[in-house]
């Protein structure tokens, strides 16, 4: 899914002795192509809203499916690879990636094949939606398998400053390519969802060609040489790891909501993905800034500021339509804040994981599943708010405040819980390192 893979925490793979390294340029280009292809899930809501006529509730339900299946893929990646190695010991990790690319490419053809082979919908009716549900249900878990393998090639055989520098550029690469693909999706939003998804097959074909430059196996992960880090780093790692799923909770509550909000603000359908890419671009900018500066290392203020900025952005996006004449400007400002908050939390979680110890990669499956919980919980909140409207417990106009209160309330509780946990273990100043 776009998923935002977690480079510091990949599912454990069974490495063999792999002295041959894969060129960094190859891993970054492969990452860029597959992250761009991730628009198949991250941008699916724009397509389902305009081409298939999905309701807000259906889009939230689709988000739940994406989250649940991603969790299954992330948790199953390591065990599946170990089982494969037992059954067919000669199978290389590169061969697994080839199979993954073929499967993802073929799945992208499901919607367009269904559209070509099934009877055309009657005038005024929407196309059958089952091909989209089938596509998402099968495609999403494979993304949960893909990214841990890619990360093993990115980080394998590297340590210390080199590893952190490459991971930094990796963040910029996957997040930047997602901006490009989201904007490129714009012409397909109105009535051409199947064609847009089918075009992603080409990205996976290019990915297969790139794998010819990969080594058969990623190099083994190396631990950093022993070095002392301030005690506060461990506390910050705990904080950012608690904030990480919260940020994805907020993200996945907001994303399915954006198409209907853009329409409410009078934004043309062919500009939906352009406006939606604002937060993605903001995230890239924040990644670049945080990579270039070390001033935030060991400081508590990013852990405080990031969730505040993220929730401010979320609130502006959800309530933008309540300010006539300024709605479009407010939602752009909200998306910028939202992207900054998402990037700061994600970047902090990665940095402290690598500083405290690279052995954390062995917990990758559980870590990715934790992010998947955020992917699932956000749409669930949207479904809950929609159900209140359906059963007449709240009015349609009250849905946005209810959704904001639910998601915001959970996010605030998580932020408070992390702050209290840190305070119980250390008593540092909130604005400076201990």
N, C-alpha and C positions, 0 to 999 in steps of 0.2 A: 504494500500500500504505500502511499508515499510513505509512503511511510517514512517516518524518520527513523532509520536504523540507528542502533546505539553502538558506535565503534569501539567503545571501551569494554563492551560486554557482549561478546559473541557466544553462541552456543558452543559447548565444547566439541571439538572435532578430533577424530583419531588421526593424528599426524604420524607420518613415517619420516624417516630421515630424509630431509629435502634440502640438499646443499644448494640447489639452483634457485635463484630468486626470480620473482616476476617483476618486470620493470614497473616502477611507480606510475609512470605515464599510462601504462596499460590498465592498471587497477583504477586509476582516476577516471579514465575515459570510459571504462566499463561501468563504473559507478554512475557517471553522468548520464549514460544512455539508459540505464535501468531506473535511475531516479526519475528521469523524464517520462519513462514508461509508467511510473507510479501514478501519473495523472489518471490512469485507468480506474484507480480507486479513490484517490484524493479529490479528483475533479468530477467523479461520477454523479454527484448531486446536481450539478449544473445540467448535465445531459438528461438525467431522469426527470428533472423538473420541466424542461422545455420540450423534449422529444417524446417522452413517455407519459407526461402529465402526472407525475407522481405528486401526491399530496405531501404536505409537511410531515404528517405521521408516517407515510411510507418511506420518506427519505430518512427519518430517524430510525425506522425499523431496519432499513438497509445498512445504516451505520452500526447498529447492534450486530448484524450478521458479519460485517467487516471486522469488527473488534473481536468477536468470539472466535471466528475462524483464524484470525491472526494469532491469537493466544495459542490455539491448537497447533498451528504451524511452528511457532517459536518454541513451545515446549516439546514438540515432537521431532524437531530438527536433529538434535544430538542423538537421541535413541534410534532414529531412523537411519542415520549415517553409520552408527555402530553396528546395527543389524545388517546393513548392506555390506559392510566390511567383513562380517562373519560369513555371509552367504557367498559373496564374490570378492575375495581378498585382493584380486588384481585390479578392481575398479578404482580409478583415481578420483581425487576430488575435482579435478578439471572435467572429467567425464560426467560427474554428477551435475556440475554447472551447465554443461551442454544439454543434458536431459532436462534440467530446469528451464533453460531458455526455450527449448522445443515445446515443452508443455505449456509455458506461458504464452508463446506465440500462437499455438493452436487454439488455446482458450479464447484469445482475443477475436477469433473468427466466429464464435458462437452467435453473437447478436446479428451480424450481417448475414450469416447463413440462414438463420431463422427468418429474417426479413425477406430474403430472396425465395425461400422455399415454402413459407407459409402463405396462405391467402392474404391479400392486402386488407387492412382494416377498412371498415365501412366509413364513408365520409362523416366527420364529426366525432369519430371514436378514436381512442388512442391505441397504439400498437400493443400486442401482447407483451406483458412485462416479464414473463417467466424466463426468457433468455438472459435478461439482465441479472435476475436473481441467481440463475444457474452459473453465469459467468463469475459473478462476485464470490459466490460460495466456494468455487473451485480455485479461483485466481488468488484470492486474498491469503489463504494459508500457505501457498507456495512462496509468497513474498516473505512470510515468516521464516521460511527455510533459506531463501536466497541470501538475505543480508548477513547472517552469521558467517556463511561461507565466504562471501566477499570480504568481510572484515578480517577473516583469517589470512587472506592474501595481502590485505593492506598493512596489517600490523605484524605479521609473522616475520621473525628474524630481525626486528628493530627494537631499539630500547632508548630510554632516556630522552634527550632533547630531540633526536631524530624522529622518534616515534611520535612525540607530541606535536612536532612541526607537521609531519605528514597527516596526522589525524586532523589537525587544524585545517589544512587545505582540503582534506576529504569532506569536512563539514561544509566548507564553502562550495565545493563541487556539487554535492548532492542537493544542497538547498538552492544553489543558483540554477542548476538545470531544471529544477521543478518550476522555477519562475518562468523560464522560457517555454516549457511545455504547456503550462497553464494559460499563458497568453496565446500560444499557438492554437489552443483549443477553441478560442472564441468563435471562429467561423462555423464550427460544427455544432454549437450549442443548440441552435434552433433547427430541429428536424433531422439532424445528421449524426445522432449519437452512435449508431451502429458503424457508420463509416469511420468515425473518429477512433473508436476502439479497435477496429480492424487495422487502421494505420499503425497502431502500436506494434503489430506483428513485425513490421519492418525494423523497429528498434531492437527487438529480440533477435532477429536474423543478423543484424550488425553485431550484436553481442556475441553470437556464436562465432563469427569471423574473428573477433578480437581475442577469443579464448585460445586461438592458435599461438598467441604470444605469451600465454600463461604457462608457468611450470606445471608439471603433473600434480604436484602437491605444494601447498603453502609451506613456507618455512616455519619451524617451530617457534612458538611465542617465547620471548626472552624476558626474564625479570630484570628490572633496573638494577644496576649495582647498588649495593646497600648505601643508603644515604638517609640522613636525618631530616625529618620534616617537622614543622611546628605541630604541637599537639592539636591546635585548633583545626588543622587540615582534616583530621579524622572526624571532628564534629561537623565541619562544613560538608564533608561527604555525606554524612547521615542526613543533614538538612536538605541538601540538593536532591538526594535520592527520594526523599519524601515529597519534595516539591515537584519532581519530574512527572509522576503519574497524575498529580493534580493538574499540571499544566495541560496534559493531554485530555483530561476530563473536560476542561474548559474549551480546548480546541475542538473536540469532537461534538460538543454541544453547539458550538457556534457554526461550524462549517456547513452542516445540512440546513441551517437556518438562513444562510446568506442569500441564496437565490430568491426566496420569497421576500426578504427584506429589500433587496435591490429592486425588485419589481414594485414594491410598495413605495419606494423612493422615486419611481419614474425613470430608473436607469434602463436603457435599451438592453434587450436580451443578449445581443451580440457583444455587449461590453461587460457582461457579468464576470467572465473569467479575468478580464483585464482589471476590474476593480478588486476581484478576489485575490489577485496576485500581489496586491499592495503589501499585505502582511508577509508574504513570502519574500519579497524584495527587502523589506525591513529586517527580516530575520537574517538574510545574507549580509546586510550592512553591519548588523550587530556582531555576527560571527567574525567578520573582517576586523572590526574594531577591537574585539576582545582578544583576537589572536595576536594583534600587533602590540598590545599593551599588557604589562604585568602588574599594573597598579592595583588591580582588583584581587590579586592573589593573596589569600590569607585574610581577606577583609570580610566583615560581616555585612556591610551595606548592600552588596549585590543580592544576598539572600533575602534582604528586607525589601529592597527596591523592586526587584524583578516581579514578585507576585503582585505587588501593588500596581505596577505599570500594566501587567497582564490583565488584571481584573478591571482596571480603569478602561483599557481598550475594549474589553468584552462588554462592559456596561454601555459605552458609547455606541458600539455596533448594534446592540439589542434595542436601545432606546432612541436611536437617531431619528426615526420617523416621527417622534413626538415633538420635534422642533421644526415647524414648517419653514421652508426656505433655506434651512441650513443642514438638512438631513444628509445630503451627499457629502458635504464637507466634514460633518461629524463622523460619518462612517469611515471616511478615509483616515481621519485622525485616529479613530479607534483602531483601525487595522494596523496602522503604524505602531501604536503603543502595544498592541497585542503581539505583533511580530518581535518587537524588542524584548518583551517579557519572556516569550517562548524561547528565544535564542539565549538569553542570559541564563535561564534555568538549565537548559540543555547543555550549554557550554560549561557551566559550573560543575554539573554532574560528571561530565567527561574528565575535566581537568583534575578534580580531586580524586577520582577513581584511579587515574594514572599516577598521580603523585604519591598517593598512599601505598599503592602496590599494584603492579600489573597482573598479579595472580587473580585479580577480580574477574578476568576474562572467563574463568571457569564457572562463574555464576551467570553466564550470559542467558541461558534459556529462561531462568527465573526472572532475570531483569527485563528481558523482552516481554515476557508474559505480564509483568507489572505495568509496563507501558500499554500493553493490550487491554489491561483492566481500565486504564484511562480512556482508551479508544471505545470501550464498550459502555462505560458508565455515562459518558456525555450524552450519547443518543438516548440512553435509557431515561435520563432526566427529561429530555425533550419529549419522549413518549409519555412519561408521567404527566407532564404539563398538558400535552395534547389530550390525554384521557380526561383530565379535569374539565376541559372545554367540552369534549364530546358528551360527557354525562351531565353537563349543565351546572357543574359546581362552581365554575368561574366563567366569565364572559370571554369571547374571542379577543377582545381588546386587552384583557388582563393576562393573556398567555405570556407575553414577553416579560412583564414584571415577575410573574410566577417562575418562569424559567430562569431569569437572572437571579432571583432570590434563592432558588434551589441550588443551582450550580455555584453561585457566589457564596452561599452559606457553607456548602461543603468545602469549597476552596479556603475560605477563611478559617474553618475549623482545622483543616490540615495545616495551614500556616501557623495557627496558634499552637497546635500540638508539636510541631517541629521546634518552635521557639521555646516552648516549655521544656522539651527534652534536652535541648542544648543548654538551657539555663540550669537544669538540674545536674548536668555533668561538668559544666564550666561556668564561671561567672565573669565572662569577659564584658568589656564595653560593647555595646551593640554596633558601634561604628568603627572599631579598630580591632586588629587581631589581638588574640590573647598573648 
